[in-house]
């Protein structure tokens, strides 16, 4: 049985990275449209394409087939993905729609139950998912990403402050100790015997 060296220490865990993506949504379900309402963004949100060709195509598809891609909502019914599908469902008089609940924790306040970090996660995800849409111009994309940078700075602080905090945390950590590890005695004895001339007795 092999034994770890006496001075062996467990490997230091990798530093935790802040996850800014959204949790995996739950299984689809059906909810009354009247129980839902649109999420009100704090910082940034993709521009609407209402009235464009894409809007008319989407309207025709929903009128013929219903909503096939579930809206993503919070537990309180706020729609965080599917703004246009929600509005078209209202315009077409749909009573129920498919939804998926994104399990983000909510606070007790009914007016603003979301923590600033969770609002940033929601709005950042909306911006990233809208990045490749054809109805967004280069100017609109630039404005969205610059506004997103400002939002991140308001939550985490400016980059200089974040760098200073990371340096302060690193300086508070004790330096890692280095120890000289020798090979086990059996290995050392075999090595020394292998170096002796042939015919020597070793005594």
N, C-alpha and C positions, 0 to 999 in steps of 0.2 A: 504494500500500500504506500503510495507516495504522499508525502506531507509537504505542505506549503512552508517556505522559510519562515523563521520566527519573526522577521521584520517585515513580512509581506503585509500590505495594507490593501483594502478593497479599492478598486479603480475609482477615480473621481468621476462622478456622473457628469455627462455633458451638460453644458448650460442650457436651461430651458428657454425655448423660443416662444414668443407670444404669438398665439394662433389668431389670425385676423379673419380667417374664413368662417363660414357659418356651419353650425352643426348639421349632420345629416338629417333631412326631413323625415317625418314618420310616414307610415303607409297612407295612401290616398283614402279620402273619405268624402262624403257629400254634406254640404252645409247650406242652409238658406242664405240666399244672397243678401237679404235684409240684415243678417247678423254680422256682416262684414263691413269694413270701411277702409279707405286707403290710408297707408302710413304717411304721416306728415314729416318729411325730411327736415333735419336741422341745418345741414351744411350744403349738401350737393345731391343732385338727382339727375338721371338722364333726361334729355329733352323729349317731349312728346312727338310722335309722328302722326297724330290725329289729323285726318284730312288728306293724307298722302295716298299714293297708289297702294302701298303696303297696308295701310289702314283699311282701304276698301276691300282688298283681297282677304284680310283677316275677318272682316265683318261678314263677307259672303260665306266663308268657311264655317264660322260659328253659327250663322243662320241655318246652314244646311246640316251640320254635323254636331252642333253643340260645342262646348269647350272640351277639347281633348287633352290639353296639357293642364294639369291642376295648378291653381293659384297657390303660391306659397304664403302662408299666413303665420302670425304669432298666435299664442294661445288665447289672446283677447280678441282675435278676429281682425287684426290689422293686416292688410295685404302688403307684403314687402316685395313680391315678385308677381307680375301679372296685371299691372295697372291698366293696360289697354284691354285685356280680356275682361277685366272687371267692368270697365266703362261700357264695353259693347254688350256685356250681359245685361246691364241696366237698360241700355238703349233698346235691346231686343226683347225685354220683358221676361228674362229667365228667372225662375223662382229659386232654383238651386244650382250650385256649381260644385265641381270637384276641387278639393283643396288638399294640401299637405301642410301639417303643422311643423314649423321649425322650432325645436325645443330650446329657445333662448329664455333664460330666467327673467321673470317680471317682478318688479317691486310692488309695494302696496298702493302707491299713488295711481289713481285712475287717469290723471291728467298726463303724467309723464312717468310710466313705470319702467323705462329703460335707462340703464346706466350709460354714461357717455361712451364708454368703450364699445358697448353693444350697438349703440347707434352708429358708431364709426364702422363697425363690422358690416352692418346692414347696408350702409350707403357705399362703402368701398366695394362690396360684392356687386351692387347694382351698377356701379361705374365700370367695373372690370367686365361684367357680362355684356354691357352695352358697347364696349370698345369696338367690336367688329361689325356693328350694325351699319347698314348702308345709309340710313337716313341721317346719320351724324356727320357733319362736316368736320374738316380738320380743325377749324376754329372752335367748334363746340367741344371736340375731344380735348383740345388744349385747355380750354376754360375748366372743363370737368376735372382734369388731372391737377391743375394748379389749385383749384378749390379743395380737392381732396388732400393735397399736401398741407394746405392751411388747416384743414380739419385735424389731420394727424398731429400737427404741431400744437394745436389747442388741447389735445388729449394727452400727448406724451411730452410736450415741451419742444422748443426748437432743437435742431440737430446738435448745436453746440452744447446745450444743457444736457442732452442725452449722453453725449460723449463724456462730459465731465462726470456724470453719475457713474458711468461704466468704469472710468478710470479710478474713481474713489472706491468703488466696490472691489476692484482688483487690488488696490493698495491695502485694503483692510484684510485681505486674505493672507494667512501665514505662508511664508515661502515653503515650497516642497523640499523635504529633507532627502538627501541622496546618501545611500549606503553602499559600501563595497561588498559585493556578494562573491564569495569564494565557491569554487566547485565542491561538491561533496567529497569527503575523504577517499571513498572508493575510486572516484574518477581521477583524483590527483595521484593516487598510488599507481593506477594503471598507466597514467601518462608518464610518470617517472620511470617505470619499468620499461616502457617502450623505448626510452631514450638511452638505455644502457647498452654498451657494446655486447655483441654475441659472445658467449662464453664466460661473461663475468658472473660471479656468484651472487653479487649484491650484498655480501656481508662486509 
